């Protein structure tokens, strides 16, 4: 079983949790255990952490990227 941390600004609904679990299980071809971390500072979107891999699709991440791009 693979642990997946899903950081979101608000708790996931049970329907979203189930759909995300199924999609991730197909992607990694293993059973996954979803852990939902609530992090209001993300503002929206999600940050997925699977092992050493982190996928940031949060609004805060996009704002930070834009800020870094504009201040170069």
N, C-alpha and C positions, 0 to 999 in steps of 0.2 A: 504494500500500500504506500502511496506517495502522498505526503502532506503538502497541501497548497494553502498558503496564506493569501487571503483576499482582503486587502485593506480598502475600505470604502468610507465615505463621509457619513453614511447612514446604514443601518442594518439591512441586509439583503432579505427580500421576501422569500418565503419557502419555495415558491414557484421558480424564482430566479436562481436560488441556491441549487435546486434540483437540476435545472437546465444547464447551469454552469458546470456542475459536477459531471454530468454526462458528457458534455463537450470536451472538458479537460481529460476525462478518462479515455475518450477516443483518441485525443491528441497524443497523450503519453503512453497509450496502450497499457495502462495499469489502472487498478482501482485507486481513487483519490479520496483523501479525507480533507474536506474543505474547512478551513478555520477563518471566520470572518472577524477581522480586526476593525473596530470603528475608530476612524481618525478624522474628526471634523475639519482639520486644517487642509485636507485634500480638496475641499469645496465640492467636488463632483468627480465622477469617473472611478477608476479602480487602479490599484497597484497589485499585481500578481507576483508572488514569490514562490518559485518551485525550485527547491534545492538552492543552487548558487545563481540561478537565473531570476532576474527581476525585470518585469515588464510594467512600465509606468504609463498608464493611459488616464492619468488624473488631470483635472483642470489646473491644479497647482503646478504639476510637472510641466504642463504646456506654457503656463505663465512664466515659470522659471526659465524655460528654454528661450522664450521670446525675449525676456529681460537680458539673458546672457548674449543673445544674438545682437540686440540693439546696443549693448554697452561695449562691444568689441572695438 
